[in-house]
Amino acid sequence: MKNENILEIDKNISDKVIVVDTEVETDDYERKKFFEKLNRALAKSEEDIKYGRVHSAESVFKELREKYGYK
């Protein structure tokens, strides 16, 4: 948490209330979740490559051209 994203409000002489910008926390959380999902997908892709569960790009595009008629 960055200090510039914290707003400190005095409640009284001895107590303070801390108000945190939740948008920043949400952005950080969403970014973390995105990279976790990305890393899982990349790990699965590397495993697919390792075990030969792949297709050549040429064959995939050939199949798409045949299916949808794009030339």
Phi, psi and omega per residue, in radians:
M1 nan 2.296 -3.119
K2 -1.595 2.477 -3.117
N3 -1.064 -0.572 -3.114
E4 -1.222 -0.178 3.133
N5 -1.745 0.168 3.127
I6 -1.973 2.298 3.068
L7 -1.923 2.081 -3.126
E8 -1.758 2.216 -3.114
I9 -2.111 2.268 3.082
D10 -1.296 2.200 3.077
K11 -1.505 -0.830 2.990
N12 -2.786 -2.908 -3.036
I13 -1.064 -0.717 -3.030
S14 -1.741 -0.373 -3.080
D15 -1.941 2.639 3.039
K16 -2.325 2.603 3.065
V17 -1.954 2.327 3.112
I18 -1.833 2.187 3.086
V19 -1.948 2.146 -3.090
V20 -1.855 2.426 3.086
D21 -1.202 1.823 -3.070
T22 -1.210 -0.415 3.114
E23 -1.088 -0.717 3.115
V24 -1.121 -0.801 3.132
E25 -1.091 -0.719 3.128
T26 -1.104 -0.765 3.114
D27 -1.056 -0.766 3.119
D28 -1.103 -0.749 3.132
Y29 -1.118 -0.824 -3.139
E30 -1.088 -0.702 3.111
R31 -1.103 -0.764 3.118
K32 -1.084 -0.802 3.136
K33 -1.098 -0.693 3.121
F34 -1.050 -0.838 -3.108
F35 -1.211 -0.549 3.045
E36 -1.115 -0.785 3.123
K37 -1.135 -0.731 3.111
L38 -1.072 -0.789 3.139
N39 -1.113 -0.657 3.074
R40 -1.125 -0.740 -3.140
A41 -1.133 -0.728 3.118
L42 -1.142 -0.696 3.105
A43 -1.096 -0.741 3.108
K44 -1.119 -0.715 3.121
S45 -1.084 -0.744 3.112
E46 -1.100 -0.664 3.090
E47 -1.154 -0.742 3.102
D48 -1.038 -0.756 3.118
I49 -1.119 -0.788 -3.120
K50 -1.019 -0.703 -3.081
Y51 -1.708 0.205 3.036
G52 1.281 0.374 3.124
R53 -1.578 1.048 -3.095
V54 -2.388 2.868 3.054
H55 -2.256 2.621 3.095
S56 -1.247 2.572 3.121
A57 -1.065 -0.653 -3.138
E58 -1.044 -0.776 -3.125
S59 -1.197 -0.625 3.124
V60 -1.140 -0.816 -3.134
F61 -1.192 -0.600 3.080
K62 -1.083 -0.786 3.127
E63 -1.094 -0.727 3.120
L64 -1.148 -0.711 3.105
R65 -1.089 -0.742 3.134
E66 -1.143 -0.689 -3.092
K67 -1.247 -0.738 -3.027
Y68 -1.886 -0.028 3.036
G69 1.310 0.252 3.117
Y70 -1.351 2.365 -3.130
K71 -2.102 nan nan
